[in-house]
Structure formats: structure tokens, C-alpha cells
Amino acid sequence: MTALRQLRVIALLEGISFLLLLFVAMPLKHLAGLAVAVRVAGSVHGILFLLFISALFRAASERDWPARRSLLAFGASLVPGGTFALDRLLKREIEGLSPAEREE
């Protein structure tokens, strides 16, 4: 799997886990007293966030991204739904690659 595809998949999973943490687990904790929901969702999100950072570093290194682009991608992971906007940019970049580059 190419670095961009890997980043795209992990970014989507991380974004979904972030939204679940904020809009499902947090309300369950505060409205229903189920603190375990945040513990579980938070742990999953934490692991996915670390995988996202790793995949971002790999993609940025392999594609020679400028620091600004890497920082914007990182910033997208801090905003709820931001990784979905990043996904559109990554998809366009993947589509712009040659067929040989897509398979690497």
C-alpha cells in the first residue's frame, strides 16, 4: 500500500473515532454516567491518532511535502471532521499520480 493510501485510510478511521468519541462516548459519560465509553473510545482514538502521525510522517517524507503541508494535515486531525477534508486532498493527489506510482 502506498504511503498516501495508507495515510488516507488511517485518517478516515482516526476521524471517525474522533467523532464517535466526541458525539457518542462523551454524551454517554455525562448524560448516562457511562465513563467506560470514553475510556474505550478514547483508547481506540489514541491508537489511531498515533498511527495517523506515523502515516503522515511517512507520506510527507516519501512525497517531499513542505513543512506547511504537513502541519496543515496535522491540524486537520485536531478539528472534528478535518480528516474528511484532508481525504479529498489526498484522493486528488493519488489520482494525479502515474499508474506506476499508484502501485508502489
Buried (B, 14 or more C-beta within 10 A) or exposed (E): EBBBBBBBBBBBBBBBBBBBBBEEBBEBBEEEEBEEBBEBBBEBBEEBBEBBBEBBBBBBEEBEBEEEBBEBBBEBBEEEEBBBEBBEBBEEBBEEBEEEEEEE
